Amino acid sequence: MSKVALITGITGQDGSYLADLLLLKGYEVHGLIRRSSSPNTERIDHIYADPHTDSKLRLHYADITDSGSLNHLLAKVQPTEIYNLAAQSHVRVSFDIPEYTADATGMGTLRLLEAVRTVGIHPRIYQAGSSEMYGGIMPASYLLNETTPFHPRSPYACAKVFSHNCAVNYREAYGMFVSNGILFNHESPRRGITFVTRKITRFVASHMTDSASADPFLYLGNLDAMRDWGYTPEYVYAMWKILQHGEPDDFVIATGTTHSVKDFLAAAFEAGGLGDWSKYVRIDPKYFRPSEVNVLIGDASKARQQLGWQATVGMNELASIMVEADARGENRDTVRKLWTS
């Protein structure tokens, strides 16, 4: 039986890499996209340029906030696997647009699960969780795992906790194959340019290639925030592994190490040969959150033991990958070897 995957959020960082991976594995891939007067498919445009894969990718206009379009799409596509990656995913912005964040990131998951149930199909479903769900209640050295209680500290995190619990509820109430992946921060050359890691690497690259026109300063917020940063292609491979597991379950995906924004700055500036980052960085209060999460570090031992998954790319290598890609002026990187090794 051929495998048919539906990816919500296919035009985002994670969705684009996941589409690459599933096409490599021979899937027929369908993506949900929202109608926009300004196309935002640049992360998947390379797929259409590849004659070997474009015939297996189909994009459909629908919206996670519109249950009618979801019902119609599911009935038409009949997916065997669904990866729900759609969300308003910027944590700081979620404080500015909390209602929309709750609708898209939280209620969107409920709409999708209910659509699957009412249409009467039986796919395996991956729900994208987030380390932000844990908040900041644990000691700095505490490894967060699947049994750690959640304490969300942003509208985005609250919406993700709701989605996580909806997935568990539909799994238990209706016997649906729904798994949660609790992914810690993961970055790549396809990361959105408003996220802190990509802001840093683009700034570094601009000073490497054309310092005359580059911005003189880089404006950031909390430099002491510590995150467990991994490489996105490895993390979407974990998503796929989660749905190949024999039973639906919840899995933390993380590197098990944590680094501050200052650490990432130092790694990126070293990769670009720029020296001391402190000469370039300025603090802007608008980038601080009303409630901060100071430290996040994940324990992916369950994924290692049950899925055979383990992160291999550390923070320093990640920063170099991103700086080099930005210096080339492209958001693509070579990951095929990573997935086939």
C-alpha positions as MATLAB code, in Angstrom:
seq = 'MSKVALITGITGQDGSYLADLLLLKGYEVHGLIRRSSSPNTERIDHIYADPHTDSKLRLHYADITDSGSLNHLLAKVQPTEIYNLAAQSHVRVSFDIPEYTADATGMGTLRLLEAVRTVGIHPRIYQAGSSEMYGGIMPASYLLNETTPFHPRSPYACAKVFSHNCAVNYREAYGMFVSNGILFNHESPRRGITFVTRKITRFVASHMTDSASADPFLYLGNLDAMRDWGYTPEYVYAMWKILQHGEPDDFVIATGTTHSVKDFLAAAFEAGGLGDWSKYVRIDPKYFRPSEVNVLIGDASKARQQLGWQATVGMNELASIMVEADARGENRDTVRKLWTS';
ca = [
       0.000    0.000    0.000;
       1.413    3.375   -0.990;
       1.881    5.935    1.760;
       0.117    9.260    1.455;
       1.148   12.048    3.817;
      -0.638   15.312    4.577;
       1.499   18.084    6.079;
      -0.097   21.151    7.606;
       2.431   23.977    7.778;
       4.327   22.572    4.795;
       5.717   25.993    3.838;
       7.428   26.446    7.218;
      10.896   25.379    8.290;
       9.847   21.961    9.603;
       7.262   21.288    6.925;
       9.665   21.911    4.063;
      12.303   19.540    5.435;
       9.648   16.943    6.203;
       8.390   17.152    2.617;
      11.961   16.559    1.398;
      12.307   13.529    3.660;
       8.959   11.923    2.799;
       9.483   12.397   -0.934;
      12.905   10.762   -0.567;
      11.134    7.819    1.055;
       8.667    7.492   -1.794;
       5.591    9.084   -0.237;
       2.903   10.943   -2.093;
       2.938   14.251   -0.216;
       0.085   16.711    0.132;
       0.511   20.103    1.768;
      -2.011   22.500    3.227;
      -1.395   26.139    2.314;
      -3.342   29.305    3.053;
      -4.379   31.652    0.288;
      -2.144   34.701    0.207;
      -1.559   37.478   -2.303;
       2.157   37.126   -1.543;
       3.342   33.546   -2.173;
       5.414   32.063    0.650;
       6.445   28.765   -0.913;
      10.141   29.593   -1.253;
      11.147   26.824    1.170;
       9.625   24.170   -1.099;
      10.230   25.744   -4.515;
      13.285   23.523   -5.008;
      11.000   20.477   -4.982;
       9.173   21.737   -8.045;
      12.533   22.223   -9.747;
      13.303   18.507   -9.268;
      11.593   16.436  -12.019;
      11.869   13.309   -9.880;
       9.783   14.665   -6.991;
       7.431   17.366   -8.227;
       4.819   14.885   -9.479;
       4.470   13.485   -5.960;
       3.831   16.821   -4.250;
       0.401   18.436   -4.226;
      -0.549   21.681   -2.511;
      -4.114   22.433   -1.462;
      -5.757   25.636   -0.299;
      -7.218   25.076    3.150;
      -6.848   26.537    6.616;
      -6.429   25.044   10.055;
      -8.949   27.636   11.305;
     -11.622   26.440    8.819;
     -13.132   23.064    9.706;
     -15.069   22.847    6.448;
     -11.921   23.021    4.349;
     -10.252   20.404    6.566;
     -13.150   17.969    6.196;
     -13.170   18.407    2.419;
      -9.398   18.000    2.128;
      -9.239   14.848    4.279;
     -12.045   13.207    2.354;
     -10.296   14.019   -0.929;
      -6.717   13.085   -0.031;
      -7.358   10.088    2.283;
      -3.920   10.366    3.938;
      -2.292    7.449    5.699;
      -0.160    9.812    7.789;
      -0.859   13.374    8.960;
       1.784   15.713   10.335;
       0.177   18.702   12.057;
       2.844   21.400   12.029;
       0.594   24.416   11.398;
       0.795   27.101   14.092;
       1.461   30.709   14.914;
       4.864   29.688   16.201;
       6.606   32.880   17.313;
       6.552   32.962   21.108;
       7.099   36.702   21.536;
       4.474   37.548   18.914;
       1.940   35.327   20.688;
       1.762   37.931   23.466;
       0.674   40.495   20.866;
      -1.897   38.270   19.131;
      -2.982   35.787   21.812;
      -6.468   35.121   20.439;
      -5.254   34.257   16.951;
      -2.442   32.151   18.435;
      -4.947   30.181   20.512;
      -7.209   29.708   17.488;
      -4.559   28.571   15.023;
      -2.151   26.768   17.353;
      -4.672   25.321   19.802;
      -8.138   25.071   18.276;
      -6.611   24.191   14.912;
      -5.447   20.881   16.359;
      -8.886   20.122   17.759;
     -10.508   20.903   14.393;
      -8.089   18.577   12.610;
      -8.592   15.694   15.039;
     -12.358   16.064   14.917;
     -12.277   16.231   11.123;
     -10.327   12.964   10.991;
     -12.853   11.327   13.304;
     -15.953   12.547   11.502;
     -14.662   11.846    7.980;
     -14.027    8.293    9.139;
     -10.430    7.787    8.021;
      -7.736    6.133   10.125;
      -4.355    7.770    9.526;
      -1.448    7.926   11.919;
      -1.270   11.487   13.230;
       1.744   13.431   14.469;
       1.047   16.449   16.677;
       3.878   18.976   16.948;
       4.482   19.894   20.576;
       7.045   22.315   21.979;
       9.503   22.559   24.839;
       7.859   25.917   25.626;
       5.039   23.905   27.221;
       7.291   23.196   30.200;
       7.821   26.846   31.068;
      10.378   27.751   33.691;
       9.440   26.030   36.931;
      12.212   23.426   37.058;
      15.803   23.920   38.312;
      18.287   25.016   35.651;
      19.959   21.598   35.499;
      16.706   19.602   35.330;
      16.273   17.371   32.284;
      12.711   17.644   30.999;
      11.044   14.431   29.840;
       7.642   13.028   28.913;
       6.440   12.907   32.544;
       7.524   16.428   33.552;
       4.489   18.638   34.302;
       3.773   21.574   32.005;
       3.765   25.181   33.165;
       3.263   27.324   30.032;
       4.444   30.941   30.203;
       3.165   32.371   26.899;
      -0.058   32.239   24.857;
       1.826   30.075   22.358;
       2.816   27.584   25.058;
      -0.730   27.530   26.472;
      -2.096   26.713   23.010;
       0.462   23.941   22.551;
      -0.470   22.378   25.906;
      -4.121   22.391   24.793;
      -3.111   20.683   21.520;
      -1.019   18.106   23.369;
      -3.887   17.230   25.681;
      -6.354   17.060   22.784;
      -4.063   14.536   21.079;
      -3.918   12.405   24.225;
      -7.699   12.662   24.670;
      -8.525   11.566   21.110;
      -6.032    8.720   21.434;
      -7.652    7.488   24.632;
     -11.300    8.278   23.851;
     -11.479    7.082   20.249;
      -8.487    4.780   19.867;
      -6.925    7.038   17.247;
      -3.222    6.721   16.431;
      -2.132   10.164   17.623;
       1.414   10.801   18.848;
       2.942   13.942   20.339;
       6.476   14.994   19.547;
       7.739   17.415   22.187;
      10.507   19.060   20.198;
      13.023   21.366   21.792;
      14.421   24.308   19.818;
      15.596   23.272   16.364;
      17.182   25.560   13.816;
      18.414   25.538   10.234;
      19.109   27.798    7.247;
      15.341   27.718    6.635;
      14.505   29.228   10.020;
      12.349   32.353    9.818;
      14.341   35.576    9.809;
      12.594   36.974   12.910;
      13.834   34.123   15.135;
      16.895   34.898   17.215;
      19.276   32.306   15.763;
      18.565   33.332   12.180;
      18.780   37.028   13.054;
      22.259   36.336   14.369;
      23.506   34.240   11.451;
      22.133   36.633    8.816;
      23.828   39.536   10.572;
      27.129   37.660   10.659;
      26.825   36.691    6.998;
      26.088   40.266    5.962;
      29.334   41.425    7.558;
      31.265   38.606    5.913;
      30.052   39.369    2.403;
      29.269   43.097    2.186;
      30.171   44.941    5.369;
      29.786   48.334    3.710;
      26.014   47.986    3.446;
      25.505   45.768    6.503;
      23.633   47.061    9.531;
      26.128   48.301   12.130;
      24.309   46.791   15.104;
      22.326   43.666   15.931;
      19.367   44.306   18.246;
      18.405   41.441   20.551;
      16.566   40.758   23.795;
      17.447   38.361   26.629;
      20.973   37.111   25.964;
      20.999   34.895   29.059;
      18.092   32.684   27.954;
      19.320   29.104   27.614;
      17.927   26.658   25.085;
      18.498   23.083   23.922;
      19.277   23.782   20.253;
      19.294   21.047   17.609;
      19.372   20.722   13.826;
      15.956   20.681   12.143;
      16.578   17.905    9.557;
      17.405   15.533   12.414;
      14.237   16.571   14.205;
      11.890   16.001   11.264;
      13.455   12.552   10.907;
      12.359   11.992   14.506;
       8.809   13.027   13.542;
       8.773   10.331   10.882;
      10.234    7.755   13.290;
       7.495    8.561   15.819;
       4.776    7.620   13.320;
       6.577    4.396   12.355;
       6.538    3.262   15.993;
       4.259    0.348   16.786;
       2.020    2.254   19.188;
       1.000    5.911   19.499;
       2.945    7.628   22.254;
       4.635   10.872   23.298;
       8.344   11.554   22.785;
      10.744   14.312   23.782;
      13.179   15.198   20.980;
      16.243   17.108   22.193;
      20.045   17.130   22.293;
      20.338   17.003   26.086;
      22.599   20.063   26.209;
      21.752   23.709   26.750;
      23.418   26.929   25.629;
      22.704   30.603   26.116;
      22.007   33.125   23.387;
      25.477   34.483   24.200;
      26.920   31.037   23.426;
      25.167   30.975   20.058;
      26.403   34.491   19.330;
      29.983   33.455   20.075;
      29.715   30.360   17.863;
      28.174   32.260   14.955;
      30.671   35.127   15.113;
      33.540   32.645   15.286;
      32.153   30.792   12.252;
      32.063   34.098   10.364;
      35.500   35.187   11.528;
      34.171   38.410   13.067;
      35.679   38.138   16.520;
      34.027   39.758   19.552;
      30.233   39.842   19.172;
      29.742   42.344   22.000;
      30.943   45.204   19.759;
      27.949   44.663   17.484;
      25.078   43.703   19.798;
      22.612   46.139   21.358;
      19.795   45.248   23.757;
      16.273   46.302   22.784;
      13.597   45.904   25.514;
      10.882   45.223   22.915;
      12.330   41.753   22.376;
      11.831   40.721   26.006;
       8.766   38.621   26.832;
       6.325   39.606   29.581;
       7.116   36.256   31.224;
      10.442   34.636   30.397;
      11.506   30.994   30.216;
      15.113   31.106   31.317;
      16.356   27.528   30.802;
      15.181   24.541   28.746;
      17.038   21.229   28.436;
      15.490   17.987   27.232;
      15.885   14.297   28.014;
      15.412   12.296   24.798;
      16.365    8.931   26.315;
      12.931    7.451   25.519;
      13.326    8.360   21.838;
      16.834    6.922   21.865;
      15.706    3.646   23.442;
      12.414    3.110   21.604;
      12.982    4.842   18.255;
      16.741    4.554   17.876;
      16.921    8.330   17.421;
      19.706   10.551   18.719;
      20.844   14.065   17.860;
      24.315   14.273   16.320;
      24.664   17.968   15.363;
      25.728   20.191   18.243;
      25.221   23.920   18.690;
      28.604   24.981   17.314;
      28.183   22.942   14.131;
      24.615   24.197   13.794;
      25.748   27.819   13.964;
      28.383   27.143   11.284;
      25.841   25.472    8.972;
      23.528   28.464    9.258;
      26.233   31.117    8.838;
      27.652   29.376    5.761;
      24.206   29.071    4.146;
      23.395   32.730    4.829;
      26.766   33.762    3.434;
      25.882   31.885    0.230;
      22.522   33.669    0.180;
      20.418   30.522    0.159;
      18.220   28.640    2.624;
      19.121   25.179    1.386;
      21.513   22.712    2.918;
      22.494   19.168    2.058;
      20.646   16.690    4.245;
      20.112   13.671    1.989;
      23.251   11.955    3.329;
      22.074   12.567    6.889;
      18.766   10.794    6.220;
      20.220    7.872    4.280;
      23.259    7.091    6.432;
];
